[in-house]
Amino acid sequence: MKIRFEERKVLKEKPDFNNLGFGKYYTDYMFMMDWYSDKGFTDPRIIPYGPIEFDPASLVLHYAQETFEGMKAYKTEDGRILLFRPDMNAKRFQRSNARLCMPEVPVEDFIQAVNDVVAKEKDWIPTAPGTSLYIRPYMFAYNAKLGVHAADHYKFMVILSPVGSYYKEGLKPVSIYVEDELVRAVKGGTGYAKCGGNYASSILAQMKAEAKGFSQVLWLDGVEHKYVEEVGTMNAMFVIDGKIVTAPCEGSVLPGVTRDSMIKVLKDKGYVVEERKLSIDELMEAAKNGSLTEAFGTGTAAVISPIGVLSYKDEVFFNNNKIGEISQMLYDTLTGIQTGKLEDKYGWTYEVK
Ligand SMILES: *Cc1c(COP(=O)(O)O)cnc(C)c1O
């Protein structure tokens, strides 16, 4: 793929890299490529970051035909730039697009687009512990048409945002509200796809949790409202009787890259990992009798998010608000590999050139 480059006249002033927050700042350039039903993918380009024009009847604005990915680039102590398992994101993007009837970007083109725009913006990668350059590849239906149908014109884009540490003083446990009415996904729906629509429909439950004083939602399955699926926008893992239990990816659970990596690290270290249905009753019972020793969410943005408080119906379970041993080990191992501090024996890192 030959990517054209359009230079911007004035570069932005860089933000204070010690106070980045999440998704507050965007870099100087972005990647864009169009797809037309009669031409396929065309005009890959790196252009100045800036607003896009939309026809008021653009399909995405009405029917939410949109998919995305979330990745991070890290700068190592010796100045190399690393991505973490970008092929996994490329392949998941294809599966999401197939579900939403959108064109699939070839894996090598997806990786090249990310590589080239990150390489161009290497001065925007923060280096303090916990910071990184967040990468957001996405695609949406662009042409104007009010009939519900696949589009004739899509845009594939990649934007970049330097982000701060999720945890300023080390890992911090969050409080979770178990949502037993609203659902995130059902088998046959779009739960396994990373698409904007899943998020639009999740906000109400998130607001409900916040209004009750909790920071995130634990989602139960959409049919029986019984089995634990995900936590907020992360996969969920529980340590029960020393074994790690996580929901299987069978249609309604998003197959996380972090989830997959942690399962491999855990098995490698001799832990038993069970990908199985876990009912909320079993979970609350384990919380009550003490066999539940750790609970956490996993995802690219936070890597790991320990659960300190779990609330279901009128019961509240407190995990002493401490960080578990396994949670800390997983955080240290993953971030160590991602930032080049630990040996990458799995071959997960990809050097941006
Ligand atoms: C992105 C996402 C995750 C985490 O996936 P990672 O690849 O680990 O970042 C989990 N659940 C949902 C619903 C997601 O959208």
The ligand as an SDF file (V2000), in Angstrom:
LIG
                    3D

 15 15  0  0  0  0  0  0  0  0999 V2000
  -12.3760   -3.4290   23.6130 C   0  0  0  0  0  0  0  0  0  0  0  0
  -13.2140   -4.1930   24.5660 C   0  0  0  0  0  0  0  0  0  0  0  0
  -12.6790   -5.0840   25.5080 C   0  0  0  0  0  0  0  0  0  0  0  0
  -11.1980   -5.2600   25.7200 C   0  0  0  0  0  0  0  0  0  0  0  0
  -10.4900   -5.6770   24.5920 O   0  0  0  0  0  0  0  0  0  0  0  0
   -8.9230   -5.4710   24.4970 P   0  0  0  0  0  0  0  0  0  0  0  0
   -8.5730   -6.0070   23.1520 O   0  0  0  0  0  0  0  0  0  0  0  0
   -8.3120   -6.2240   25.5940 O   0  0  0  0  0  0  0  0  0  0  0  0
   -8.6800   -3.9930   24.6190 O   0  0  0  0  0  0  0  0  0  0  0  0
  -13.5480   -5.8080   26.2980 C   0  0  0  0  0  0  0  0  0  0  0  0
  -14.8850   -5.6420   26.2170 N   0  0  0  0  0  0  0  0  0  0  0  0
  -15.4280   -4.7820   25.3320 C   0  0  0  0  0  0  0  0  0  0  0  0
  -16.9140   -4.6520   25.2920 C   0  0  0  0  0  0  0  0  0  0  0  0
  -14.6280   -4.0280   24.4820 C   0  0  0  0  0  0  0  0  0  0  0  0
  -15.1730   -3.1740   23.6350 O   0  0  0  0  0  0  0  0  0  0  0  0
  1  2  1  0
  2  3  1  0
  2 14  2  0
  3  4  1  0
  3 10  2  0
  4  5  1  0
  5  6  1  0
  6  7  2  0
  6  8  1  0
  6  9  1  0
 10 11  1  0
 11 12  2  0
 12 13  1  0
 12 14  1  0
 14 15  1  0
M  END
$$$$
